[in-house]
Every structure is written in structure tokens, then in C-alpha cells.
Amino acid sequence: MTVSRAAVVLGLLALGLVHVHAAPLRHLFAANTSSNSSAFPSPAAKPPPAASPSPAAKPPTESPPPAKPSPAAAASPPPKPSPGASPSPSPPPRPSPAEMPPPQGKPSPGASPSPPPKPSPGASPSPAAFPPPEARPPQQSGNGSCTPARSFSDAMHPFCFVPETASPQARQFLSNAAATGPGGLGGVRIVNSTDVAKLRQFYYSSSINGSNAAQRQFLQATRNDSVAGVPVVFGMLKGTKNSSTSDTQLLVYLHGGGYVIGSCYHQWSTVAPTAAAAGLTILCIEYSLAPEHPFPADVNDVVSVYKGLLQRGFKGSNMVLLGDSAGGGLVAAVAIQLQREGLALPAALGMFSPLADMSRQLDTAATLAGVDPILPGGLSGSPEGTGMADLGKLYVGGKTTRLTDWLASPLRADYAAVFGAKKMPAVLIQVGLREVLLSDAVLLYHKMKEAAPGPGHVLISPYDAMWHVFQAFYDMPEAQAAAKEMGAFFVAALKGNVCPA
């Protein structure tokens, strides 16, 4: 399969690897779809998944509806199917990965149970009709095999439904979106340092124009600096004084890129609109990247910069942290480490589509594969593309036991134990409802909420029909609304109001 230029750029957008201006993307997709209408096939064009062979089924036999079971019978397991009965034709719910047999495994003869008999018309359901979960036998498909998880092959055919509730810009993007091919992000499997070098080269050349456009629109100046030996970039907004003194309120930005790629000058499109909405000077940290500098080098760099800012006279209460994708996970990790070291905490934590767990596959990494037009999925160990397991191994330098560290996978942290009462900074997580990291965001919200001192202190804001780090498409109405919301949240938190109107 030939991967189009639009598909390659979309692949690089994954995990925050490329954030480009939406207007150039629209021209790119328009050119792509006019020349290759097959780049976005409809679901009907997908070949059906291979089914495991099953013994020839006998014709079903009809039987009269059973009588209403007695209370004594309610505790009994569902009756076994008769030899001539066939499985129910309706598709069963998808089983959990732990219950899932190999896709090509053959069922044992007679292992597929029939569903419990239906009650007679008009009868109210009895306890026997709905046995407790532990009493229910595993549900299987018609041929006796459980439905396998979605893979990167599925992600090559993005879900084509385009809701009318989305903005015209979002509908145009979704209508013309084409996923990356099976070769991984940007056509490159990220499994070693050579792959990373190839991806970085393409990333830098593909993202710079969109980032420069955002820089011209929102920033009047940028300045390279170094804090505690770590390179940083100050970004001053248009219409503000060119100042980065200790009384300046700062938006400390941690860029995305899967911990292996990314830079400040290539991702202004993600952070500058929010900074403008809040009226804050940007301090972007060029933290160390894997595989050259594996975990916890990135966490150490950010914490060192934060300490250096405090030593320069900046106040924690005058700073907020913002990160997207991997940078969002890094925001959570840094907050944990700052609390452990007893440092003054920032006023607020903001996260766009955080990557919160590198150690395991979460639900929407599989269930929304092919639905998110940016990230094709994060299926661990897939032979077709880079999953979270591949990226995680690079991040921790091959020391996979580190993947469960709270700072590598902040979703695993006990925030109530770390922060205690009334210490957690205000939190706002923004996430799209069709992105594969939706589970990361939702679960992280619930974990952080356990440490919240009150309602409204930890917030999550889902955006309908939006994809991974949609905020980077800054001229799209949904992205503008997200920037305005995050900016207002930061302004309120810096004033001491953790629950902005």
C-alpha cells in the first residue's frame, strides 16, 4: 500500500509528534483526496475478518417458551443447550483481553453455550434471567471464538462518520482524514535509535511551517535561555512587555512527542493560543529525550528548571504547568516529584490528551483504534506498528521494570497519599471523545480527584468528535474554545480560585 503525504503527516501528528497549522493541512488533504479516492474507504469496503472454522451447525429446533422459573430454580445455572441448538446470531459483547483466546483458536466442540431462555411475552424478568456476572459463562461469537482486539490494520480505515455537530473545519478534516500505513508513525517503526533519527528528520521538516505561523500570530519575541543547565525558550506574547523577571506569571510548557521527539520551536501551535488566552509568558523546557537520555532524565530536567526558577525569585503560585500527550503525562509526574521534595507547587496543572500509562494497554487504545484520525492505536506488541510497549521500552532504556514507576506511568500513582489534604494544585484535563488516549485521561482524572480538597478542584473537559491534541489546530473553533477554557482556568487558579465560572 502506498502511503500518501497526507497520511505520513497524520502519522507524525500522533502522540504530539507533529503539530501543524490547520489551513495547510486542509490544502494537503484536498490534494490528496482528489487524486486518490481510495485513501479513505468506507467501512463497507473493509474485508471481513478471518473466522475460525467451526463444525457445521445443525438446523435450529423450535421449542415452546419455558415456564417462569421458581425461586429455587433461580439459583441454578442456565440450562445446557440441546445437541441441535445453534448459537445466538446476535453479536456478543467484546470480552476483556484477559478472557480473549487467540483469534485463530478453534472452539472445543460443544463449548459455545446458548443464551439463557427468554421469558414469555409480558412477563417481568426474573432473577434467573439475569444471573450475577460471576455466574455467567463466557460469551462467544457464532463460531465459538471471542472477537479479537482491533489492530493497526483496522486503523488504516478510519471511522468515517462525521457528526453534524462538529464545526465545518472539523468536519472537513474528518471527511478527508487518512490514517498512516502499517509501517508505524510516519511509515517508521520506532524500535531503535536509527528509527528515531529518521522520524526526527521528517518531523522537523514537516512541522516547522505550522509552528512558525502560530509564532507569528501570537508571539512578539522568543528568547533562548538556560536554567539549571537545561535549555529553555521564553515566548513573549504580542502586546505585552518583553519581560521575564521574577514577578512575571509563567506558563511552563512541556511539549509532546512520545518522550523521543519534539521541541519548543516546532510546537508553538499547541501552547501559544492558550498562553494568549491567559495573558501569560511562555517558558518552554527542552527536556532530554529518549533513547539517548532515558527516563528519568526528562523528569529530572523539568524539576531542575523549576528549582532554578524558584531560586531566581519566581513563585510557585505565579506558575502553571501545561503539557500535551507525553508532555501531559510529564506534567503529572513532575507535580508528584515536586511534592515529594517539598517544593512550592504551581498554581495549576493543565493537560491536553495526557499519555498517563506507559506500562499497559488501556481500553480505548484498542476500542478507538481506527476512530482517532491522528493516533492509529496503541496496541502493545503489534507486529504492524509501534505500540505503547515499543515506545515504553525506548523511554526506559530497555529497563521495563521502570515502566511501573509512578513518574513513568503517573496513572499508577496514589495521589491522595502523595499530596494529602488541601495540597493538590488545581487540575484541568482536556480530551477528545474519539482519541485512543481517552482512557488515560479519564482514569487519570479519577485518580487525581481522590486527592482533590473539594469539588471543582480537579476537572475534566471532554470535546465531542475531537481527536488527539486537537488543540494544535488552533484556527478551528473547537481548538479556540479549548484554548479559551484552559486560559480562563489558569487565570482563575493564579488568582486563587480553583473553580472558575
ABEGO torsion letter per residue (X at the ends): XBBBAAAAAAAAABGGABBBBAAAAAAAAAAAAAABAAABBBAAABBBBBBBBBBBBBBBBBBBBBBBBBAAAAABBBBBBBAABBBBABBBBBBBAAABBBAABBBBBGABBBBBBBBBBGBBBBAAABBBAAABBBBBBAAGBBBBBBBAAAAABBBABBBAABBAAAAAAAAABBBBBAAEBGGBBBABAAAAAAAAAAAAAAAAAAAAAAAAAABABBBBBBBGGBBBBBBBBBGBBBBABAABBBBBBBBBGGGABEBAAAAAAAAAAAAAAAGBBBBBBBBBBOAABBOAAAAAAAAAAAAAAAAAGBBAAABBBBBBEAAAAAAAAAAAAAAAAGBBBBABBBBBGBBABAABBBAAAAAABGABAABAEABBGBAABBBAAAAAAAAAGGBAAAAABAAABAAABBAAAAAEBGABBBBBBBBBAABAAAAAAAAAAAAAAAABABBGABBBBBBBGBBBGAAABAABAAAAAAAAAAAAAAAAAAAGBABBX
